[in-house]
Structure formats: structure tokens, C-alpha cells
Amino acid sequence: EGTALPQRTFPPEKICMDWQQRQRPGPGLFNLGNTCYVNVILQCLTYTPPLANYLLSHQHSHSCQQQGFCMMCTMEAHVRKVLCSSASAILPGAVLRDLKFIGEEFEYGRQENAYEFLRCTLDAMHRACLSHHSDVSSQETTIIHQVFRGFMKSRVTCLSCQAVVDSYKAFLDVSLDIRAASSLVAVLEDCVTPKQLDQKECFRCSKCKKKAAASKKVTVHRAPRVLTLCLERADQWTGTKISKFVEYPEYLDLRPYMSDTAGEPLLCSLYAIVVHSGDTCLEGHFLCYTKASNGLWYKMDDESVDNCDIQTVLGQQAYLLFYAR
């Protein structure tokens, strides 16, 4: 019962998760005034191996028929410019020029949220891939959904007769409430723990035909190739920033949080993080740490790119975490 789980229609062997060429990181990105939120997302996406491999192949631009703005073509040009440049810093001019096409809410020169920019960028890239596809099944085959999309399973259990109702929901990223936990593992364990539905959420069981108490359990049903996690640092009640340190691992096994926990370990490796510094969520500065194709970590703070070690990366007050399978 519930929503049917869409079937995968794209051959998985066409996605290459390993870098096809190894080199030092590219240049930093100039900040033109409150554009750090753009820079960190561009850097994290540039160092996402399956996405970068695809963009470097020219596969999209060779078949693109989009008139005017195309986010995929823009990202392809940006990634090629970054990974092929010998400059110490470059300007992401094309992205900044077309901010309004990426998201109507973005205003040049105003501080914006990096997480919102990530979501809008992925959505704009997905739309660009669909621009010359009319069939619905093509939504299964865009590179963005192949790389970033997973499915959550929601199981509601009637506590009167034990009947269950399963439904599925696609996601490109997962937001996590960190207020009550000190580690990512603890947060994820809490997420998959069954919780009784609030009495206000009226549940009418389709088997015993009556309103009854029910519990709900949410698990990862199909893991994405790249898992993006947002550690929510804006308290939804007070609006203040949550500045606590939340421990996160370099390698994360998703198996305990899957619908099927009996399978082989499902290991993901951390390859990028975004950090927000500042007293409130409405102001401050974004910087990121990424793992380049040479396997080494770098701190990327606008135009500066500096070597760092994994201990430094794991000691940050992370806002966004990027894990690759």
C-alpha cells in the first residue's frame, strides 16, 4: 500500500564513482561580496567524482539544445575551468551573472544560505537535463538523480491490529535535527527509531477500519550514490544558531539505517564538508573542505586553497556533509 517505489531505468555502470584523472586541486574562487555561499557549493560539486567525470566528458553539452541559460552547460564550463586552470583563483562569473535563473530568491550582493543554493543548483541542473526530454521516464535518467537521489521508506504500524502501510519518498538531501545528539551516528539512530504518531495525526487503519494509535518508522530504502546531509544549525523555535560540535566519521556505514539491515555493509566515504562561521545563521561566512582527485584534503576559503589533514576536517563544526559510496 502507499506510494509505489519508482524503478531504476538507467544502467548503473554508466556512472563512474572514481576519478578518471588524478591531479592537484584547482584554484580558489574570488568572493565579490557575500558570494561565499556560492563558492562553497561550486567547490563541493566540482570535487564530486561522478558528477565531475560526467561534466568533463562533454556528454551534456554535445547534445544540449537549450536556448539561453542552461545550468548543466554552465557547470560543465565551470568545472572544466577549475580543473584545468593554473591560476591561483578564478571568478565564477557565469554562475553569479545568472543567479536569478538558479533561484528567484537569490539577490546578488546579499548573504544567502549555502544549503538553499545547493538545493536550487541541483534542481536547476535536473531541469536542464530534462529540457529536451518529453517522456516522464527521463526523470529517472538525469545525471543529477542518478548521483544524488535516494528513497526513504516510511512504515506506519497500527498498534491495534499490527497492520502496516509502507510509502516511499525520493530525496536529494537529508536534513537532520542535531539538538539532542552529539554525534551523527546518534542522530541517524534516532531517525530510524519507531515513534508513536501524535494524537492529532489521525490514523485510520485500512485493516481494522478504525482510528487507532500508530507508530512510524523511517528508513533509507535505496541509498544514493552521493549522500548529502544538512546538520540543521538554525533552531526552529528561537531562530538562534546551534553552535555545538557534532562528531561525524570519515567512513559511514549506511546499512544500520536501511530498510534491509541484513545485507552487506554499505560504506560511504566523506569527501567534502561546508562550515558556517558566525554568531547567527543570517550572517557570517561559509568555507569548505574538499578531497581532491589526488586523495588529499584541502581547506577552500574563497580564493585561498590550503593543504590540511583529515583530523582537521573531522574537527569542524560542520553544516553540510557529502559522502560518496
Buried (B, 14 or more C-beta within 10 A) or exposed (E): EBEEBBEEEBEEEEBEBEBEEEEEBBBBBBBBEBBBBBBBBBBBBBBBBBBBBBBBEEBBBEEBEBEEBBBBBBBBBBBBBBBEEEEEBBBBEBBBEBBEBBBEEBEBEEBBBBBBBBBBBBBBBBBBBBEEEEEEEBBBBBBBBBBBBBBBBBBBBBBBEEBBBBBBBBBBBBEBBBEEBEBBBBBBEEBBEEEEBEEEEEBEBEBEEEEBEBBBBBBBBBBBBBBBBBBBBBEEEEEEBBEEEBEBBBEBBBBBBBBEEEEEEBEBBBBBBBBBBEEEBEEEBBBBBBBBBEEBBBBBBBBBBEEBEEEEBBEBBBBBBBBBB
